[in-house]
Amino acid sequence: MPKESIDAREIPPAERHPKIHQAFSELDSGETLQLVNDHDPKPLFYEMDAEVDSFDADGYEVERRSPNEFVATFPKL
């Protein structure tokens, strides 16, 4: 179960990545951030992989639940 869950669809686009990074930084090692989004968050995956040493890219998962709902799991090392 993720410690933190964010529905990015409710956040203005310019504020999304900063809020997601902040929430991820507050996680403890071994915890995950669940993100609900209206599109595949692949750009965020690449950003996290390149910039966040504690992001576990191998444990990342994304599930498309509907055309406008993607649920991604961002685990923290």
N, C-alpha and C positions, 0 to 999 in steps of 0.2 A: 504494500500500500504506500503510495507516495506521501511524503510529509506535506508537500505543497502542491496545490493544483491551481492553475491559472487558465481562465477562459480569455484568450487574447481577442476574441471577437468583441469583447466588451471594453477594450482599451483602444483609445485613439492610436492610429498607426505610428505616429511619431514617438509615442511613449512606450510602445510594445517591447522592443529589444532592451531598453534600459530597465524596465520593470522585471523582465524575465531574468536578465543578468543579476539584478539585485536579489531576487528570490533565490536563484541558484546559489549565489555566494553565501546566503544565510543557512544553507543546508549543511548538515554534518556529513562526514565521509560515510559512504554506504547508503545514503538516502537518495531519493529520486524526486525530480520535478515533473509533474504531469502537465502537459500543455494541450489545451483544446484550441484549435485554429480553424479558419475557414478555407485554408489551402495547405498543401504539403509544406511543412516548415523546413524544407531542405536547405534554404539559404541560412537559416538560423543554425542548423546542424553544422554547416561548413564554418560559420563564424565561431561557434563554440569550440569546434575542433581546433581551429587555428589559434584562438586567443585565450582559451581557458584550460590551463594545465590539469585541473581537477575534473574535467569532463571526461567521462568514460565513453568514448565514441563506439567502442565495440559492444557496449550494452544498450546503445540507443535503439529504440523501436518506434515505429509509427504505424498506426492503423487507420485506414480510411473507413469511417462508419457511414458516411453518406456523401453525396457530391460536395457538400459544404461543411463537412465536419471531419477533421483529422485529429487523432489523439496521439500525441508523441510523449515518450518517456525519455527524460534526460537524466541518467544516473551520474552520481558524483563519486569519484574515487576516494 
